[in-house]
Amino acid sequence: MMTRNFTKLSLFAVCLCSSLGALAQTDLTANAGTVTVQYNNDDNAKENYQSITDNDVNTKYYTAHTDIWIQYQSAYSAILSQYSVSSANDASTRDPKDWVLLGSNDGSNWVTLDSQTAQTFAARYQTNTYTVSGTAAYLYFRLHITASNGAGAIQFSEWRLSGSAAGPAAPTQLTASISGYNAYLSWSDNSTNETGFIISSSIDGVTFNTLDTVAANVHHYADSGLSVGTAYIYHVRAINTVGVSAIAKSGVVRTAAAPYAIDLTDYVNGKVSDQFNTTGGEGIAKTVDNSIYTKYLAYNPTTWVIYHLANPGVATQYAITSGNDADGRDPKNWVFEGSNDSTTWVTLHSETNQVFTGRQKKRTFVFSNTTAYTYYRLNITANNGDDLIQFSELEIYGTGSGSLPTGAPAAPSDLVTTSVSGNQIILDWSDNATTETSYRLERSADSSNWDFSKVLNPNSTHFYSLELSPFTTYYYRVRAENSAGNSAWVYASDTTLTNAPPATWKEHWFEHRELLSLVYSNSSINMYYDSAVPRTVTWMNDDMTKVWDYVKSNYGTFSDPKLNMVYHSVSGFSGGHPATVFDSSHDYRNVADLGGDWTTRSDWNLGASIHEVGHIVEGGSKGVMNSPAFAIWHDSKWMEIFIYDVEKRLGWNDDAQGTYNDVIGGVENYPKPGTHWFRDWFYPIYSRSDSSAALNRYFTLLSEYFPQHNGEYTRDLNLGEFVHFWSGAVKYSLKKQADTAFKWDDELEMQFKQAQIDFPFTYPDEPVVPDTTTIDTVKVPTCHVWPNPASGYVNVSLPGKVAKYVVSLYGINGVKHISRIAQGNSISLNVSGLPGGLYIVTVADERQRVVSRQKIIVSNGRSSK
């Protein structure tokens, strides 16, 4: 039987009055479950699905469809007794008319719980309540709306589910501890009628893999054979014939790092093959070329890869590194096997339902083995959903009797220089080495005095030589290096171009083909107009000069000392776009290109001009190309605080207040629906830190720590890394602020903790009292490390002779290898026992503030991975 109840809700309060005993029911939509919808409202974040369960009828969900579903995954199994739907603020024709309410325990197989047709809502903000009969419990509930009341869209303000919990009581006090590569779980059993407990784990906080279902009254579990150096989180829930309980969550735990071993694929005369004889630029050879920037791509959802050793070796661990894109191509299920005849295979290790937490991420697995094999096979039986399989590296670690490569690495070749502007020469070369630990690039103005030296990462093939002088000849040389020696130098030279702005500039980017005219120029900016912008419009000259001068004072130089502002008023041009000195499309110039009516200094005209300059800052700061945060903040969220800061620092207080008023109420769907970027993130951290200096410090930390290759950031930040880098920028943990802004969850927790390991800069949990009156210009004494690369010992100079400092050396995986208290001019650290590779040396003062970070390459034999 269905009974319908009508409730009118005031604009400011929700009053539910019913003769059905609704108030005695538990509101299931408030039990920390998950809402999903068929159609996300990408056009208006204020009217997206987060409004459906916010207990506020003054908000709503809107979608321009008339056949939709919305789903709620309850935190536990429940017996539904009633549900309600509330109309929104306007347009009664958008009210739901016909629908079916469904229940499920797996999210795939559905049972009809109720259906309604020809439903109307007598007023705005009205709640219609419906009873549901039945005693079955469900975990998923779906409202499938098939018609509106006449409009080509559907909207409603609230969807509430009421009922009672079913199934056993939830376990509590779940703890997880790590010993080696095993996790040990313990929990309190609070139920008396469970049939068992479901154990699941995740390495990303999103995808949980069911490990086992243990018997009733069990309250311990061991998870063995875990990936090394990996963070895990565990869920345990009770189950019986009625349903499942709420989840008990463990804290995040991390397995130990892998023990040191030789990569058997580095032995000479080994051979790699695959099931499909894949060759070419993404062929099988790329799996063992010691570069994560290349990859193996098989045009099949399954494949096997065999490595044939010249001499038998005992493998005890292996590692797979994901490719650069398309996570659906990542291996998911596989078996790692050994053989001595390539016909009879012995299973050494196997995995199922595996994921990689990002692009070019390594996962390493340790197993017991004492038998030497000549052949090792990675047999991939499933990927993560794509039609293809890819990964960048396969490494097999253990002991063997083969020979490792000796001698200096092969020299680079084909060094080519290209002069692209008055400030930049681009270098390209071929990487012929597989055993280099670094490349060294040097520059000279006379081919004799090499006064510029840059250590580049292994596998480098490209370099942006910036901050040059016009009409000047520069000489370059490049070589590969490792602990055994250095290759021969390769040489090239080139002469920079003029830096004088052309009187006219023919556009050749996107749909732009206008002939631009230089109408104003000074030492900071070049101002270009198209034919339709009145030459009497000059307000931008002084304003944008001040903007660019401030940007350079706060964020540093951007190679080209001048900013090129391009203004359009011809029909068809609106909005704007940026370019940096890395962009060939705009002739390697810093450019802000905008369209509109520029007659007046309106809020939009000024803000849009500064906005495009902000993109230059995010995409070209510190001499590194790309913006790793763009996928998180998209186009405009960083710009809001950037514009506000520029206007504040230039004393344009009315403009700054106008910007504040415009953006303080903004809501976006990214990174999560309902995000108030300015209100809940940027303005609080800006106002509680040293403001402008913190904005710059974020880009400095990125340039010092975030992965780069050939002068570009290699990937995007994840949200946890984003919070970590901004915590470093403001000098205190932003975990609480991120919870307010983005809603802290398992995924964010795991990403954040991993980021603190991967990028080892530190900060306190709470902010110190900031000085927001001036830009932070405090100069931290520079500490030097030498020799670099180093073998045996490395020397570290100290900032002062009297104070005591803590000098530490970290691996790139965040593991602290050395920590010493030092006083005086310098200290020597013994690094002879460390495997070769990239390390980070930190110097901290007596208040545990890190005052110096330096990268150093340790060259002790074979490099670590």
FENSUL-V762286 format. One line per field, one symbol per residue. burial: b if it has 9 or more other ideal C-beta (glycine too) atoms within 8 Angstrom, else e. A space follows every 50 residues. Layout:
BEGIN
burial->???
END
This chain:
BEGIN
burial->ebeebbbbbeeeebebebebebeebbbbbebebebebeeebeeebebbbb bbbeebbebbbbbebbebbbbbbbebbbbbbbbbbbbbeeebebbbbbbb bbbbbeeeeebebbebeebebeebbbbbbbbbeeeebbbbbbbbbebbbe bebbbbbbbbbbbeebbbebbeebbbebeebbbbbebebebeebebbbbb bbbbbeeebeeeeeeeebbebebeebbbbbbbbbbbbbbbeebbbebbbb ebbbbeebeebbbbbbbeebebebeeebeeebbbebbbbbbebbbbbbeb ebbbbbbbbebbbbbbbbbbbbbbeebebbbbbbbbbbbeeeeeebebbe eeebbbbebbbbbbbbbebeeebbbbbbbbebbbebebbbbbbbbbbbeb ebebeeebbebbeebebbbbbbbbbbbbbebebebbbbbbbbbbbeeeeb eeeebbbbbbbbbbbbebebebebbbbbbbbbbeebbeebebbbbbbebe beeeeebeeeebebbbbbebeeebbbbbbbeebeeebeebbebbbbbbbb bbebbeebbbebbbbbbbbbeebeebebbbbbbeebebbbbbbbbbebee eebebbbbbbbbbbbbbbbbbebbbeebbbebbbeebbbbbbbbbbbbbb eeeebbebbbeebbebebbeeebbbbbbbbbbbbbbeebbbbbbbbbbbb bbbeebebbebbbbbebbbbbbbbbbbbbbbbbbbebbbebbeeebbbbb bbbbbbbbbbbebeeebeebeeeebbeeeeeebebeebbbbebbbbebbe eebebbbbbbbbebeeebebebbeebbebebeebbbbebbbbbbbeeeeb bbbbebbbbbebbbe
END
